[in-house]
């Protein structure tokens, strides 16, 4: 740790032992960190104690601190609110920050208008309007608006409504507006529609269905069959949304489920919004400044910043990780909700499975984000040029081939080959391999076999004959040497080869002792990571497919009298081994080629 400035030394002596918020500033007076504390004196002085063991990130922060500032508050919860507002105002470099949280979009219904509509806004205010959000992006809020506009015919124009317009617009003729401009709907009826929109956005679609079904019945009784038909279509649309929103796990009540995946200085957070056992929406958010932070800190930072802007707080939050200061955060959320809020981390059962599903969605969301960041021609050109430079290639690597192995202790081993052309995946050139000559767990020997088979076909006339500009192996120096040995044996010495090790993202190349280490935000490294991850994904998916086949075979092939045709007939009839196992003897006997005796035998074996 560097020397503490004289200004900081004096300020440390005068810190009070009261709750509050502290600001750390650099030599230019810029706020670089905002924190809160139960005791300002104890918390801030701990940063500068010579005996304090600090993380590398915190040590870098402390070395840049030139002066301090602080606010005293009455309670920890007041400090939490002030901390959030100051982070939003200054966006300090060393805080975990919700990216672009100043501009998250919301849906707004101005209930003070005579003929309200649903609009997108970025400035929620305490003006009596209903706000729904925040949404992660303009795209997601526009998608939500399209869904509700397709179901509910509220007006979308900005025209003054007098009820005396000579002609309605096209929206009215398409049954996408009730036509208040020409007096085709009463104010009471129109506000009932807007109330249904609000219920729908709150996730209370069952209440909307009840209202619509009551209206449809009333229209039918008065012989207004045209209106009854429109209401019937609206009911069907709401039911389709409900069906889409149903989730496999059994959940009750209202809750948000939150999980994230961390990637260097970023974390991608996924939030599932569940109301009455249905998934009414999901949003993905990016946190910046997460390098070297622990999962509980990241989770706590997200919850504070997200719900500081959210228009609704559910009674339960199911979390992937526990949070620091859980009682303080629960108390703050309770103040926002007006009722008790619980933060829980499930350990088993349906809730645990649901959190794992959200975490998987977060992982895939981060994957898609990386793809988008690398998708532009300019970004891809920069990445390929960097790879050429750093790996000392003779030409731009227009064709990249990535290889990986997947097996369980040597069993059912498979290999994958994926191809990127000009930085983009080319699935039609992907290839997969069943490992044939290596009976035990030996990744090096498996790689040797796979590369040997690949380059034996190098002289063909199809895609095998296209020479790659770079081969990338998933692994370290050992995997690289195994692949290189296979290529050298076949005389393929002109194709550059490298390996990318996951642990430290180090790039190994032949005949060089030390690995190449590129910056974590390097476009070239990110493209190589994507190639490596795609080869891994392709290998894993093939291995799962082989395992499923092997599982089915082992379960049915041991039954006397069940050959390939009868096995296919049973699987076609019942879908899976578990389906066969749960069927009765009579149901089994009804399958093609299966008699009562065989059905009894199958039931006994399974």
Secondary structure, 3 states (H helix, E strand, C coil): CCCCCHHHHHHHHCCCCCCEEEEEECCCCCEEEEEEECCHHHHHHHHCCCCCCCCHHHHHHHHHCCEEEEEECCCHHHHHHHHHHHHHHHCCCCCCEECCHHHCCEEEECCCCCCCCEEEECCCCCCCCEEECCCCCHHHHHHHHHHHHHHCCCCCCCCCCCCCCCCCCHHHHCCCCCCHHHCCCCHHHHHHHHHHHHHHHHCCHHHHHHHHHHHHHHHHHCCCHHHHHHHHHHHHHHHHHHHHHECCCCCCCEEEEEEEEEECCEEEEEEEEEECCEEEEEEEEEEECCCCCCHHHHHHHHHHHHHHHCCCCCCEEEECCCCCCHHHHHHHHHHHHCCCCEEECCCCHHHHHHHHHHHHHHHHHHHHHHHHHHCCHHHHHHHHHHHHHHCCCCCCCCEEEEEEEEEECCEEEEEEEEEEECCEECHHHCEEEECCCCCCCCHHHHHHHHHHHHHHCCCCCCHHHCCCCEEEEECCHHHHHHHHHHHHHCCCCCCCEEEEECCCCEEEECCCCCCECCCCCCHHHHHHHHHHHHHHHHHHHHHHHHHHHHHHHHHHCCCCCCCHHHHHHHHHHHCCHHHHHHCCHHHHHCCCCCCHHHHHHHHHHC
